[in-house]
Amino acid sequence: MRILFLIDSLHSIAAGSERQIYKLIDGLVAAGHQVSLILLRETEFTRQLKSFPCPWESLNIHSITTAHALSTMLNLRKKIKREGADVVHAYFPDACILAPLFLKTSKNLLVTSRRDMGLIYQGKPAWIYSVLAHRTDAIVSNSKAVNDFIAHKENVPSRKTKVIFNGIEEYTSSNNEPVKVFAYETSVKLILVANIKPVKRTLDAAIAVGQLISEGHDIELALVGEKQDQNYAEQIENLISEMKVNDRIRMTGSIAEPRRILSQANIGLLISESEGLSNTVMEYMDAGLPVVATNVGGNPELVTHQHNGLLIDKGDIAQLKSAILLLISDLSLRESLGRAGKIRIQEEFSINALISKHEMLYARASK
């Protein structure tokens, strides 16, 4: 099967939606499909990218409303009609507009994805996607919460929606020495793996942990992720300096394969404003870490409160402090929550399931 992926850009393949796209493409190629990836625009990551599971190219489209975007997409449409593509699958806001507009033909299956609770609509009202629904064969969501949200928001009939959970591949540690992200032997160690931007509410974690440190608790926090919003990152850095906790709250930057450092941690945090089905939470659980997560999006589809983690309200720093304090004070609770989370992931989620469910969806193109 010939499958073309269209995405806005690729900043990393270490975590989140980009990691899921990478693993899906890798699995489809391994299964014998002809896969290609087209980026609307390049990033520093892709400019330095040496290898990828499939051929890829960038269209150099930085705004979808320009004459360049129009001519480039028309040329891409001609290429697809000439060379053929059984499936076109688009991810992220701009691609999910351009693909239905330009790349739907009578001979292909057009799929778009939704992976969060409304971030795709920032600067692009939902009615645009609703209008394009008639040129879209299927809309894939990564959680039931996201599926229900977009079905209502975009007025999409249920026959066009599909839930495919994120998958998590089995992790085998390498022989490479992992990056050391914590400084103190006796501390309880917390980790937050997420790119640094406001929607991830990284600042909340720094405030809560900073206050607990100031109150005398022996804890550390590693903030692992690319600084995608420099102003926001500076706010966090300034707070860490003002609270004089530089030795206990560390911003590591992006780390390739962050799961190799999860064994250093005792507790996993993900306290975002919005989430689809979090790959990071799944990786915490697979590593046996108890999770503190916000009760948003697909998080409660993964985390059952007080069974395999703790759920808190988004933006509630007092609740976050209380949840952290409960876990750092109770080793047996940390261990029991961690065990339950690991069992859940091993029994219900896998990369193989992610790939096979997409293959079953794509198979509609040959019917």
N, C-alpha and C positions, 0 to 999 in steps of 0.2 A: 504494500500500500504506500502511496506517495503522500506524505504528510508535511505541510508547511506550517511552521509556527511564526507568528508575527507578534513581537512584543515591543514595548516602548524603549527599554534599555535594560542593560544588565550591569549591576553594580558589584555583584559578588555571586558566588555559587556556594557560599558557606552556610546560609541560613534562609529561612522564610520562603516566600513564594518562588524566589529565584532558585533556591535549592531544589524545590519540588519540580520546577520546570526542567532543570538540569537532569535530575534523576529520571523523570519521565522520558525525556529525549534519549538518554543513555539506554534505558530499558527497551524503548521502541527500536532503536538501532540494533541492539543485541538480538531482538526478536526477528530481525530481517527486513524491517520496514525502511523505505527510502525517506529520510527525514532531512529537512533543511530549516534553518533558523534565519529570520530576517529581523534586524533591529531597526527601529525608526531612527535612533541616534546612538552614537558611541559614548562611552564613558572612559575614564582613566583605566578602569579594570579591563575593558575589552580592547583598549589600545595596547595593553601589555599581554593580552591573552595569547598563549602560544599554541594551545591545542583545545579541541572541543569534540564531543562525540560525533557531531555532524558538521557539514559545511555551513558557514554563516557569512552574512554580509550586512553592512549598514547602509541605510538609505539617506542618511544625513538630513532627516526631517526634524527640525527643531520646533516648528509651529505647524499645526495641521491646517491652518487657514491661509497658507501662502500659495502663490502660484507654483512654487517649486514642489510643494506637497502634492498639489493637484496633478501636475505633469508626471511626477515620479510614481504616484499610485496608479495612474492610467497606464504607464509603461509596465508596471508590475502586473497589472491585470492582463495586459497583452501577453506577457511572458507566461503567466499561469495558463492562459487559454491555449497558448502554443505548445508548451511543454507538459502541461497537465498537472493537476494536484487533486487527489481524491478528497483530502481534508485540509481545510485551513482553520487553524486554532489560534485565537488571539487572546492575549493577556494584557491587562493594565489599561488605563483610561483611553489614551489616544488610539491605541491599536484596536480597542473594542468599538471604536467609532469608524475608523478607516476600513477595517476588514469587511464589515457588512456593506458599507457604502460602495467599495470598489472591487472586492475580491470574491463576492458571491457570484457563482455561475450556475447554469443548469446542470453541470456535471460534478459539482463538488458539495461536500458537507461543510457548512460554515458554523463553527463553534466559537463561543466567547466564554470567558471565565469571570466570575465574581468571587473575591477572596476576602472581603471585609464588609463591615456594616456601614457602608456609605461613603468611604473615602474616595471611591471612584467618581463621586458626584461633585467633588470640590472643583469649582470653576466650570463644571459641565453638568447642567441640570438633568435630572433623571428622565425628563420627557424626551431628551435626545435619544437615549438608549431605548426608550419605549417605542419611539417612532421606527427605530431600526430593527425592532423585533421581527418584523415580517420578512426581513432579509437574513435572519439568523435561524439556523435549524435547531440549535441546542445551546442552552446556557448552563454551564457547570459551576456549581458552588461547592466549597470545601467543608461546609457544615449545614445542618438543617436550619440553624438560626439565620445564616446568610441567605439560604435558599428562600425561606419564608419572607425575609425582609425585601429581597429584590423582586420577588413575585408580586408583592403588594406595591412596592415603590414604582416598578416599571410596568405594572399591569400585564405580567407575562402569564400565559396559560400554563397550567401544570404539565401538559404534554411536552412543553419545550424546556422544562427545567430538569436538572439531574444533580444529585448530591454524590460526589466522590470524595471521600475523606483523604486527607493527606496521608502519605505513607512514610514509614521510617525504615531505612535499611538497617540490617544487622551491622553493628559496629565492632570492628576488631582493631584493637589498639596497635599502632605501629611500633617499630623499634626506636623511632626517633624520640629524643628526649623532649617531653612536653614543655611548653612555655610555663614558667612558674609565675602564677598570678597572685599569690598570697605571701605575706611576709612573716607571719607569726605562727609558731608551732601550736600554741594552745587555743587560738581563737576559734570561734564558730564562724564558718566561712560561707558567705552568701554570694551568689553570682546572678547577673542579669545579662542575658545574651540578646541584644537587640541593637539595631542601628540607632545612633543618637539623633533623635528628632522628637518634636513635641508629642506626637501621637503615642509614643512609647512611654511617656511620662517618667523618663529616667530621672528627672530632677526630684520627683517624689521619693524615689528610692534613696537618693543621696541625702535628702532632708531627713527622712525617717532614720536611716542608719547613722547619720551624723549625730542626731539627737541622742540615740541610744548609746553611741560611743561616748558622748559628752556626759551621759548619766553613769558611766563607769562599766558598761558591758564590753566584754572581750570579744568583739566581732570585727569582721572585715567584709568589704564588698568589692567585687570585681565587676566593672562595667565593660562588657565585651561587645564591640560593634563599631562600625565606621561612623565618623562624625559627619553625617549627611546634612545637618543644619548647624553651621559654624556658630551662629549667634547663640543658639540653645546650648551647644557644647560649652561655650564660654561662660554662660550662666552657671553651669554645673561646676566647671573648673573654679570659678570665682567663689562659689559657695564652699567647695571643699577647702580652699585656702583660708577663707574667712573663719571656718569652723576649726581650722588647724587639725584636719584629719587626713592630710595628704598621705600619711604612711598607712592608712587603713582603708581608704576608698581610692581605688586605682582605676583609671580609664586606660584600657589596654590597646584600644584600636581594634580593627578587624583581625580576627585570627582564623586562618584556614582550618577547617574541620574543628569547630569549637568543642565537639564532643570529647576530643582528646584531653581537654582540661577539666571536664565535669567531675572527674574522680577526685579532684582537689577540693571540691565544694561539699558543703553539708546541706544547703538549702538553695532551691532555684526560685527566682522571682520573675514574673512577667506581669506588669501592672499597667498595661496599655489602656488608652482611651477606647480603642476599637481593635477587634481581632476577628479573623475568620476562624479557621481551625489552626491553632498555632503549632508550627513545626518545632519551635523552641520548647514549648511545654511538653510535647511528646518526647523530645530528646531528654529533657530533665527526668521524665517518668521512666524512660527506658534505662537511664543511668541509676535509677533507684533513689533519686532525690525527692524529698517532699517539696511540694510546690505551693507557693503563694501567688495567686493570680486574681485579676479583677474579674468580676462577674459580668463579662461582656461577650457578645458574639458567641463563638463556639467553645469558649473556655469551659462553661459548665457541661458541655458534651464530653469533655475530657476529665475534668476535675470534679469529683463528688465531694462536697464539703465535709471535712472531718473523716473522710474515708481514705482518699489518696492525696489529699491536699487541703488547702484552705482558700476560700473565696472571699474577696472583699469588694466593697463598692469602689468604683473608679474615682480617683482624686481624693479619697479619704485617707489622709496621712495618719490620722489617729488609729484607724482600723489596721493600717499597714504596720504601724509600730506594734500594736497589740498582737497581731499574727506572728510577727517576727519574734517578739518577746516570748510568746507561748512556745515556739519551736526551739529557740535557743536554750530555753529552760528545761526542756523535756526530751532527753535523748531517746527514750523508748517510743515516744510519739513520733519523732522524726523517722525512726526506723520502721515503724508500722505503716506510716503513710507512704514511705518510699517503697516498701515491699508491695503494697497494694497497687501503686501506680505502675510498677514494673510489670506485674502480672497482667494488668489491663492492656498495656501496649503490646506485649508479646502475644496475647490471645486475639486481639481485635484489629490491629493495624500492621500493614507491611507495604513495602515498595512493590512487591509482586501483585498485591491486590490493586494498588493504584494503577499499575500498568495494564493489567488485564481488564479492569473496568473501563479504562479509556479505549482499549482495543475493541471491546464490545460496543461502545458508543460509536466509534469510528466505522465499525463494520456496516452501519446503516448506509454508508456511502456506496457500498457495492450492491445495495438492494434496489 
